[in-house]
Amino acid sequence: MPRIDIEREHHLGIEAARGAVDKVAASMQEKFGLSHQWQGDVLHFSGTGVSGSIAVSAQAVRVAAQLGLLLSPLKGRIEQDIRQRLDRDFA
């Protein structure tokens, strides 16, 4: 199964970074029906055809996801969308 692993440095601080990740999680839940929950500074998410996590530190954010077979052909587009969102929210 295809994996996505993207890390971005940021200068937001951990609280602002967690807030940005909360907004991303709410959007993922609304658009794709993904469930999510925080465990420490890691947000775990899952849904039909995808599971993963978003880890937050004071200096970086890391998205790791595993795609199911149905989403495999869309891996490039999904990665591009994640990179654009990270660039926008963590620049």
Helices and strands as residue ranges (DSSP letters): E 3-9, H 14-32, E 35-39, E 42-47, E 50-56, E 60-67, G 72-74, H 75-89
